[in-house]
Amino acid sequence: MRLLLVEDDRMIGSGLRAVLQSEGHAVDWVRDIRAARAALASERFDLILLDLGLPASAESGLVAPEVDGITLLRELRDRRDPTPVIVITARDAPEARILGLDSGADDYLTKPFEVAELSARIRAVTRRHGGHAQPVLCHGAVRLDPSTRQVTLDGRPVLLSAREFAVLEALMARPGAVLTRAQLEDRLYGWSEAVESNAISVYIHQLRRKLGSDFIQSMRGVGYFLASEPAAGPQ
């Protein structure tokens, strides 16, 4: 998934970005309201992680009471933007929780928190927005469960790296659709990450080795798609 992390604390922001990237997410990190507005105007995100105590701009470092995370959240909902939002904040008073949820947040998590809990809440919010109690993807003999991040082939577990999983999930979510290299890179990398020219080719090669050489097809000069009738996996 592509996540927008809106967090002004450098230590918390860099730590969260690193952990979420290690789980296969593309993470774009901004530190103030102005940058968050610009990001939302130019990109589409699967989910937003939103701190509340934000400065109007990182350069000023000043938090105006009328311009904070709640302001951004209300702007999103006022223009009927349905992007899921999880508030991550040190504001733990019941009144703050109620305000955040009533302003349109899908979930509210107070600092400090375990990253594993944040990951679980991301999966739960994504399931709710997708309208699936158990969003399991199946194609041929391959079964992918986003909630547990498990993949099986003919019932046997297949070990994938976080980015191999992300590529496979993107392809299985749209069976038959051709995804370009740029579309797959968009699922894997944030703005600040360097992308090697052959990275997607390497992940596709690894997936074919593990799931069968014919499972993922190539359309020369365009991109990749799932075979309509997947062949059996590697023997």
Stockholm file with secondary structure:
# STOCKHOLM 1.0

chainA/1-235         MRLLLVEDDRMIGSGLRAVLQSEGHAVDWVRDIRAARAALASERFDLILLDLGLPASAESGLVAPEVDGITLLRELRDRRDPTPVIVITARDAPEARILGLDSGADDYLTKPFEVAELSARIRAVTRRHGGHAQPVLCHGAVRLDPSTRQVTLDGRPVLLSAREFAVLEALMARPGAVLTRAQLEDRLYGWSEAVESNAISVYIHQLRRKLGSDFIQSMRGVGYFLASEPAAGPQ
#=GR chainA/1-235 SS CEEEEECCCHHHHHHHHHHHHHTTCEEEEECSHHHHHHHHHHCCCSEEEECSSCCSCTTTCCCBTTBSHHHHHHHHHHTTCCCCEEEEESCCSHHHHHHHHHTTCSEEEESSCCHHHHHHHHHHHHHHHHTCSSCCEEETTEEEETTTTEEEETTEEECCCHHHHHHHHHHHHSTTCCEEHHHHHHHHCCTTSCCCTTHHHHHHHHHHHHHCTTTEEEETTTEEEECSSCCCCCC
#=GC SS_cons         CEEEEECCCHHHHHHHHHHHHHTTCEEEEECSHHHHHHHHHHCCCSEEEECSSCCSCTTTCCCBTTBSHHHHHHHHHHTTCCCCEEEEESCCSHHHHHHHHHTTCSEEEESSCCHHHHHHHHHHHHHHHHTCSSCCEEETTEEEETTTTEEEETTEEECCCHHHHHHHHHHHHSTTCCEEHHHHHHHHCCTTSCCCTTHHHHHHHHHHHHHCTTTEEEETTTEEEECSSCCCCCC
//
